[in-house]
């Protein structure tokens, strides 16, 4: 099951305001084209990017003016974001939390930040004609049932157990996803 990153303002005029980041890469800044738009004179047009890599989240400064800290430590290159961390962007401090998210359905409209997004594993199976969109939905429902029972099951594992894919199909899709991930995040 995937997780969304939640930033909740704990100081300033936006106290209590929540921002949900669910894309693999989400931008934060004062310009209207960002995923999170903050109207703050200390925030640059494209101030920061929040990246999800596997099951971890990171914040990366995009602006030379700085103004980003995590738990009081200035961020110069990138910093991991964990639940309970305090992130200061400009004049406002936000508390980080995670929230379970239902993996988007195959064919759903991408988020604005998904220009470089790595497709979900189900997308690879549908693209190759190995699974139908209905089988992906059934896999996601089973994954949710397992989560409610306290059992963690990754999408590929659940699809395999349901008999929708075989081991070699799973390994090939994972290899393609890794390759796409490396291409997107190559420095």
Residue pairs with C-beta under 8 A, 6 or more apart in sequence:
1 100
1 101
1 102
1 103
1 143
1 144
1 147
1 152
2 22
2 100
2 101
2 102
2 103
3 55
3 98
3 99
3 100
3 101
4 20
4 21
4 22
4 98
4 99
4 100
4 101
5 20
5 21
5 22
5 50
5 52
5 57
5 81
5 96
5 97
5 98
6 18
6 19
6 20
6 21
6 96
6 97
6 98
6 99
7 18
7 19
7 21
7 36
7 87
7 94
7 95
7 96
8 16
8 17
8 18
8 19
8 94
8 95
8 97
9 15
9 16
9 17
9 18
9 92
9 93
9 94
10 86
10 93
10 94
10 95
11 92
11 93
12 91
12 92
12 93
13 92
14 92
19 36
19 94
20 99
21 35
21 36
21 50
21 52
21 57
22 101
22 111
23 35
23 52
23 111
23 112
23 113
23 114
23 117
24 51
24 52
24 113
24 114
24 116
24 117
24 118
24 184
25 49
25 50
25 51
25 52
25 113
25 114
25 116
25 117
26 35
26 36
26 49
26 50
26 111
26 113
27 33
27 34
27 35
27 36
27 46
27 48
27 49
27 62
27 113
28 34
28 35
28 36
28 38
28 43
28 47
28 48
28 49
28 50
28 89
29 36
29 37
29 38
29 43
29 44
29 45
29 46
29 47
29 48
29 62
29 63
30 37
30 38
30 39
30 40
30 43
30 44
30 45
30 47
31 37
31 45
31 46
33 112
34 46
35 111
35 112
35 113
38 47
38 89
38 90
38 92
40 89
40 90
40 91
40 92
41 90
42 65
42 67
42 90
42 91
43 67
43 89
43 90
44 62
44 63
44 64
44 65
44 67
45 63
46 62
46 63
47 61
47 62
47 63
47 65
47 67
47 68
47 89
47 90
48 59
48 60
48 61
48 62
48 63
48 68
48 89
49 59
49 60
49 62
50 57
50 58
50 59
50 60
50 81
51 57
51 58
51 59
51 60
51 78
51 185
53 181
53 185
56 80
57 80
57 81
57 96
57 98
58 78
58 79
58 80
58 81
59 68
59 70
59 75
59 78
59 79
59 81
59 87
60 75
60 77
60 78
61 68
61 75
61 76
61 77
61 78
66 74
67 88
67 89
67 90
68 74
68 75
68 87
68 88
68 89
69 75
69 87
69 88
70 79
70 81
70 85
70 86
70 87
70 88
71 85
71 86
72 86
72 88
73 79
81 87
81 96
82 96
83 96
83 97
83 98
84 95
84 96
84 97
85 95
85 96
86 93
86 94
86 95
86 96
87 93
87 94
87 95
87 96
88 94
100 147
102 140
102 144
103 120
103 122
103 140
103 143
103 155
104 120
105 133
105 136
105 137
105 140
106 120
106 122
106 123
106 126
106 133
106 136
106 137
107 126
107 133
110 117
111 117
116 184
117 184
118 177
118 180
118 181
118 184
119 127
119 177
119 180
120 155
121 155
121 156
121 173
121 174
121 177
122 131
122 136
122 139
122 140
122 155
122 159
124 173
124 176
124 177
125 131
125 135
125 136
125 159
125 164
125 165
125 169
125 173
126 132
126 133
126 136
128 169
128 173
130 164
130 165
130 169
130 173
131 139
131 159
131 164
131 165
135 159
135 162
135 164
136 159
138 162
138 164
139 155
139 158
139 159
139 162
139 164
140 155
142 153
142 158
142 162
143 153
143 155
143 158
146 152
146 153
146 158
147 153
153 161
156 165
156 170
156 173
156 174
159 165
159 170
160 166
160 167
160 170
165 173
